[in-house]
Amino acid sequence: MASEKRLEVVTCTAPVNIAVIKYWGKRDEELILPINSSLSVTLHQDQLKTTTTAAISRDFTEDRIWLNGREEDMGQPRLQACLREIRRLARKRGSDGHEDPLPLSLSYKVHVASVNNFPTAAGLASSAAGYACLAYALARVYGVESDLSEVARRGSGSACRSLYGGFVEWQMGERADGKDSIARQLAPESHWPELRVLILVVSTEKKPTGSTAGMQTSVETSALLRFRAEALVPARMAEMTRCVRERDFQAFGQLTMKDSNQFHATCMDTFPPISYLNDTSQRIIHLVHCFNAHHGQTKVAYTFDAGANAVIFTLDDTVAEFVAAVRHSFPPELNGDKFLKGLPVEPVPLSDELKAALGTDPTPGGIKYIIATQVGPGPQVLDDPGAHLLGPDGLPKAAA
C-alpha cells in the first residue's frame, strides 16, 4: 500500500487458466453458477497475465476503469457486481468488530486500470485473468481477506479458477445462493514440474460468438450439453483429479482432448450451431493425432476453449520436437524469429519418418506464433510503486 496525496493504491497480477474439464453453461445467469464442475491448469504469469491497479481516494468523484489504455463503462453489470460484493465484504468485516467505526475509505470511489500482455477476447481466457485480478486488487485496496471465489465468479465464471496457482477445481455447488460454488486448489504449481504448455495462436481477432451468449443458447437448445453435465462430467472430474495427482500424462492427455472435443460437440449441437474452431484448428488436431500415432503413445494433447487458438499440453522432453513439427506443418511467413515467444526452446531437426507421418501439405502462416509456458502461481501483489498503472492523480500513466 502506498499512500500519496490521500491515495490508497495497490497493483496486482493474475494468471490465465485453461480448463481441461470444461465449464459451459450456467444454472443461474445472475450469480454465474455453472451447470457442471470444472478443472483447470493455471499458466505462468511470466508469459500471460493481467496487471491491475486499484486506487481509492476521497478526492475521486466517481468509479472509473481503464482497460488496455481505453476508458470503459463502469456501469457494466458484471463490474458492478464485483464492486458491490467487495464493498459488502469490506462493510461486513468492519461491522464484525474488526474496526470501529466503519473505515471512511468504504465510501471512497475507486479508479481501476488493467492491462493484458496477450490478446483480449480471442479465446485466451482474458476475462478469467481480468476479473480474478480485479477481485484481488479491489480486495487488497478495501482490506477484504475472505475467499474471493464469489467476487471473481460474478465477473466471469472461470475467473474464480484464476485465484489459485497450479491445478484448480471449480466446484459447481448445490445451493441456490451460490455460496458453495467455489474454486479450490487441487495441487500447487510445483506438483508437476515437467508439464509444459504451448499456446498456438491461430487468431488474435475477437471471436464471433462471445462465451456468455454462446452458453445461454447452448443451455436452451443443446440436449447433449445437459447429458454431458449430468451423466459424464462427475466421473471425468474424478478421473482428471487422479491424473493430476499421479502425474499420469497419458491419461491426462487423452481425457483433455476428449473433453475438448465434447465441449465443441455441444457447441455444434447448439441451435443454431456455434463453431469456434476454424480450418487451422482442425489441422492442429490432425497434427497432434499424427504425432502421437507416430510415437505410439500420447505425447501431446490439445484443448480449445471458445476460440480457434489451441492450447497444447506436453512434457518438457517433447517440447522441442513438437515445436519443430508445428514449424514444419505451419511454416512461419515472415516472423520466423518472433514465431516462438516465452520459454526458450532449442531447435531440433525432424526425422524423415515423422515428416512422412505428419503427411499433409504445409499451411504457411496458419499459426501466427507460439507462446511456450508452464504451470504457474496464483495472483501476486507488486510492491514496486513503479509498477502502478495509475499516477499520483489517480489517472492512467502515459504509456512509456
Secondary structure, 3 states (H helix, E strand, C coil): CEEECCEEEEEEEEECEEEEECCCCEEECCCCEECCCEEEEEECCCCCEEEEEEEEECCCCCCEEEECCEEECCCCHHHHHHHHHHHHHHHHHHHHHHCCCCCHHHHCEEEEEEEECCCCCCCCCHHHHHHHHHHHHHHHHHCCCCCCHHHHHHHCHHHHHHHCCCEEEECCCCCCCCCCCCEEEEECHHHCCCEEEEEEECCCCCCCCCHHHHHHHHHHHCHHHHHHHHHHHHHHHHHHHHHHHHCCHHHHHHHHHHHHHHHHHHHHHCCCCCCCCCHHHHHHHHHHHHHHHHHCCCCEEEECCCCCCEEEEEECCCHHHHHHHHHHHCCCCCCHHHCEEECCCCCCCCCHHHHHHHCCCCCCCCCCEEEEEEECCCCEEECCHHHCCECCCCCECCCC
